[in-house]
Amino acid sequence: MTAASELYPGFISLDEAFDLTEEQVKDMQLKHMNEYRTKLGLAGGLTFDIKRAEGCYIWDADGNKRLDFIGCVGVYLLGHNNPFIVENVRKYLATKPLTMDPLALKPITAAFAHNMALVTPELTRTIVNGGGGAEAVEAVLKLVRIAAGRHHPERKRIVSTLNSFHGKTLGAVSAGGKDVWRRWQPVIADHAYVPYGDLDAVEAEFKKGNVIAFIAETIQGEGGVVVPPEDYFPTIRRLCDEYGVYMIMDEVQAGSCRTGYVWAHQYYEGLVPDAFTFAKGMSDGVLPVSGIQVKDSLYQEAYGSYDSAMMHTATYQDNNISAAVALSSLQYMIEHDVAGQVREKSKYIFAKLEQIHQKYPDVIAEIRGRGFMIGLKFGVDADGVGYANRVAAVMAQKYYVHTMTSTNDDTILRVYPNITTTEADFDWFIDAFDKAIRDVIGSAAPAES
Ligand SMILES: Cc1ncc(COP(=O)(O)O)c(C=O)c1O
């Protein structure tokens, strides 16, 4: 064997990659990866060289212990490198498995699908992707289009909500409620957009006829942690039944216990969508996993025959290692009552945040969200500049607490703790938040309230 570094001088092995310096990594990212995305992170003061992650902590190259209160925007609900999940992946690999093979039986994926049907008995069909949330959204949009194409060909349109985010593949940006992500691409036709929370607008679209499906996030995440009115989704369910429209919940961000319910729609007693997506929280960041859970009747309309069975397959679809992660996450969630823990623990942080809100009523406009999906709406200073980005940067740089503003609304600071967080960690965050606000308003005059 000839070493790769002999054939390609400078080739970096995995062992060498572990020891790269911050400057080397920055340099390679700027040269060989998305230069301007890297620059954005660096300019925002929120990019650090993180060497290790455990529980709710991350450690930078200087050995500073940092509190991760964003967790890749909802991925790490079960804690960084959750020992149960990591150990299960190790166990799986130790069996020398056949992870991907289109024709071989898929024992781990079958077990995961079986478990999902136990947990969600009204929706008993599962598709697992080895990719991200957008792939799950693509899978569900294609599924309902194929079901309609085969059985209700007069139905053509998909209704989704303004300000929504469903990912950045072509189908997902077509459904998403933000023009900015559709620039320079041929979008998929027959989408209608209605304001999130507006039931009259939904019914008006349904009345026009030919609607295949309605898709929305249970709580809008990227749009700024927007919680809809209480009667919104129960009424949508009734309208979907009345007009023969499939109801899809995108739970990529809000699902998987994040909001204090295993599936975020379970907040509404008795509400059952026709399909929902899952991703982030089901991976706990160990390996990419996403997927959809679908009612059998809908699934059969799409793929319930030999001639349609191959219409949405993929090399990594239903692969065993992604399913091993998802199965382990689900088991951990059930055995540790993660949803219940989120409901209970989030009371403390919401109470503390309310105190900060009362202390700075001109700086913080609103606290919103559910469970560990929290959005802090900020006001603007006398020059019209929002506080959120500056507060996030000061918290990370000076007080070692990581949060993130929303890419769709930078007046919102998103706070996504994980289940390993203790009251002492919440207090660390609250203290950092309080100090960061003081630091920022010390350098900016607050606007008139
Ligand atoms: C509700 C929702 N759907 C879909 C996506 C897309 O997921 P991914 O970025 O993994 O493709 C996201 C990502 O934030 C999301 O929040």
The ligand as a MOL file (V3000), in Angstrom:
LIG
                    3D

  0  0  0     0  0            999 V3000
M  V30 BEGIN CTAB
M  V30 COUNTS 16 16 0 0 0
M  V30 BEGIN ATOM
M  V30 1 C -39.8890 22.3070 9.9480 0
M  V30 2 C -38.6820 21.9790 9.1280 0
M  V30 3 N -38.8150 21.2290 8.0330 0
M  V30 4 C -37.7650 20.8980 7.2720 0
M  V30 5 C -36.5040 21.3460 7.5900 0
M  V30 6 C -35.3510 20.9540 6.7230 0
M  V30 7 O -34.5050 20.1120 7.4070 0
M  V30 8 P -32.9980 19.9070 6.8760 0
M  V30 9 O -32.3030 21.2030 7.0990 0
M  V30 10 O -32.4760 18.8020 7.7420 0
M  V30 11 O -33.0910 19.5360 5.4550 0
M  V30 12 C -36.3110 22.1280 8.7220 0
M  V30 13 C -34.9740 22.6080 9.0810 0
M  V30 14 O -34.7760 23.4260 9.9240 0
M  V30 15 C -37.4300 22.4650 9.5150 0
M  V30 16 O -37.3110 23.2200 10.5900 0
M  V30 END ATOM
M  V30 BEGIN BOND
M  V30 1 1 1 2
M  V30 2 1 2 3
M  V30 3 2 2 15
M  V30 4 2 3 4
M  V30 5 1 4 5
M  V30 6 1 5 6
M  V30 7 2 5 12
M  V30 8 1 6 7
M  V30 9 1 7 8
M  V30 10 2 8 9
M  V30 11 1 8 10
M  V30 12 1 8 11
M  V30 13 1 12 13
M  V30 14 1 12 15
M  V30 15 2 13 14
M  V30 16 1 15 16
M  V30 END BOND
M  V30 END CTAB
M  END
